Amino acid sequence: MASFSLLGRSATALLFSFLVAGAAAQTLTISPGGFVTPGSTVTLSYEDPARANQTIVVTITGGHPPRIEAVPIQLDGSGKGTGNWKVPTGWRKGYVNAPGCREQIITITLTPPPVPQ
């Protein structure tokens, strides 16, 4: 009975490590980070080796009334790709979602923040 319990714990630990590794496999990077202004271009970089040579769609939701914009990104053989999004006028925030990634928020300002001196 003790060996079954040890085996069960080992299998559970192994399963957990696969789940954690799978959850961390996708990454979305937004550039520039911080604040952006209407009319500027944001670069969305996505990586997921499990989706190599596929097209994924990143969605950005915002505005009033709310609307959704889609940015398709073609991934290369290693699962990396980029897409661009032009920041619309009238938005204050953009809620960015990509497959397997946590939602990220883009803050949109009418004027750029001051540069620290």
Buried (B, 14 or more C-beta within 10 A) or exposed (E): EEEEEEEEEEEEEEEEEEEEEEEEBBBBEBEEEEEBEBEEEBEBBBBBEEBEEEEBEBBBBBBEEEEEBEBEBEBEEEBBBBBEBEBBEEBEEBBBBBBBBEEBEBEBEEEEEEEEE
